[in-house]
Every structure is written in C-alpha cells, then in structure tokens.
Amino acid sequence: MKMNENQEPFDAVKMMREIREKISQETKHMTLDELKLYIKNKLLENKVTPVGQR
C-alpha cells in the first residue's frame, strides 16, 4: 500500500470491529421485528438497495 508522508496507515480490521460493536450495542435488546425495521431504516438513510431488489 502506498501512503503519503502525512497519512497514517488504515486498519480495516480495527474499523470493522468498531462498526460491529456499535451496531451490536444499538441492537442488543431488539426483537426480530425491531431489528428488521432497524436494517430497513439504515438502508434507506444510506440510499442502499438490498441485493436482489433492483
């Protein structure tokens, strides 16, 4: 990986673990229906179309 002198290395594993922990904390007490709604809302917020639904 090529980096500029003023850039720090990017740790993808660390970032993924942080994201996973954040989502786990936000959803830990949700029912299945609440979790489905959470996912649906996150997809809408980020303007993402689920795979197979184009």
C-alpha positions in Angstrom: 0.0 0.0 0.0 1.4 3.4 -1.0 0.9 6.2 1.5 1.7 9.9 1.6 4.1 11.1 4.2 1.3 12.7 6.3 -1.1 9.8 6.2 -1.4 7.2 9.0 -1.9 3.5 8.0 -5.5 2.4 7.6 -6.5 -0.5 9.8 -9.6 -2.1 8.2 -9.9 -4.8 10.8 -10.0 -2.3 13.6 -12.6 -0.2 11.8 -14.8 -3.3 11.1 -14.6 -4.3 14.8 -15.6 -0.8 15.9 -18.6 -0.7 13.5 -19.7 -4.2 14.5 -19.5 -3.2 18.2 -21.5 -0.1 17.6 -24.2 -2.0 15.8 -24.3 -4.7 18.5 -24.8 -2.1 21.2 -27.6 -0.4 19.2 -29.4 -3.6 18.6 -28.7 -5.8 21.6 -32.2 -5.7 23.1 -34.2 -5.6 19.9 -36.8 -8.1 18.8 -36.6 -9.6 15.4 -39.2 -7.2 14.1 -37.4 -4.2 15.6 -34.1 -5.5 14.0 -35.8 -5.8 10.6 -37.0 -2.2 10.9 -33.6 -1.0 12.1 -32.0 -2.6 9.0 -34.6 -1.2 6.7 -34.2 2.3 8.1 -30.4 2.2 7.8 -30.6 1.1 4.2 -33.0 4.0 3.5 -30.8 6.5 5.3 -27.8 5.5 3.2 -29.7 5.1 0.0 -28.7 1.5 -0.4 -30.7 -1.1 -2.3 -30.6 -4.6 -0.9 -29.0 -7.2 -3.2 -31.6 -8.7 -5.5 -34.1 -5.8 -5.1 -33.2 -3.6 -8.1 
